[in-house]
């Protein structure tokens, strides 16, 4: 079961305990990274482009529930859309 990522208008909420702030997220991503190597061979990621990303599961950190997270509106999101 996958869940959509939060947006500017939505956020996650655990349906069991009401948690809005702490989640463990398992996701898969396909990315292209630009690596810069120094002369000693140490690398540093300087650019990352996400080609595809899937959220596989979300676990609530408060009650440990798995896949019990829903998207809900952020406070004031409706007011921002009307403006």
C-alpha positions in Angstrom: 0.0 0.0 0.0 1.5 3.4 -1.0 0.4 6.8 0.3 0.7 10.1 -1.3 3.3 12.6 0.0 2.1 15.7 1.9 1.7 18.9 -0.1 1.5 22.6 0.8 -2.2 22.0 1.5 -2.1 18.6 3.2 -0.2 16.8 6.0 -0.1 13.3 7.4 -2.1 12.2 10.4 -2.1 8.8 12.2 -5.7 7.5 12.3 -5.1 5.5 15.5 -3.4 8.1 17.8 -3.7 11.4 16.0 0.0 12.0 15.6 0.8 14.8 13.1 4.6 15.2 13.5 6.7 11.9 13.7 6.7 9.2 11.1 9.2 6.6 9.7 8.9 6.6 6.0 10.1 3.8 3.7 10.5 5.0 0.1 12.1 4.0 -3.1 13.7 6.5 -5.4 15.3 6.6 -8.8 17.8 9.5 -8.9 20.6 10.9 -11.0 23.4 12.3 -8.9 26.3 14.5 -10.0 29.4 13.3 -7.9 32.5 15.4 -7.5 35.6 13.6 -6.5 38.6 15.4 -5.0 42.1 14.3 -5.9 42.2 12.0 -2.8 39.2 10.1 -4.2 36.6 11.4 -1.7 33.3 12.0 -3.3 30.6 14.6 -2.6 27.1 14.8 -4.1 26.7 18.2 -5.7 23.4 17.8 -7.6 20.5 15.3 -7.2 17.6 15.0 -9.7 14.8 12.7 -8.5 13.4 10.9 -11.5 10.8 8.8 -9.7 9.8 8.3 -6.0 7.4 6.0 -4.3 6.4 6.0 -0.7 6.1 2.3 0.3 5.0 2.6 3.9 4.6 5.1 6.7 4.9 4.1 10.4 3.7 6.3 13.2 6.5 6.9 15.7 4.0 7.4 18.6 1.9 4.3 18.4 4.0 2.2 16.0 1.0 1.7 13.6 1.9 0.8 10.1 0.0 2.1 7.1 -2.6 3.8 9.3 -1.7 7.3 8.0 -4.1 9.5 6.1 -3.7 12.9 4.3 -5.6 15.7 6.0 -5.8 19.4 5.3 -3.3 21.7 6.9 -4.7 24.4 9.1 -5.5 27.5 7.1 -5.0 25.7 3.7 -8.5 26.6 2.6 -8.0 30.3 3.5 -4.8 30.4 1.4 -6.6 28.9 -1.6 -9.3 31.5 -1.4 -6.8 34.4 -1.3 
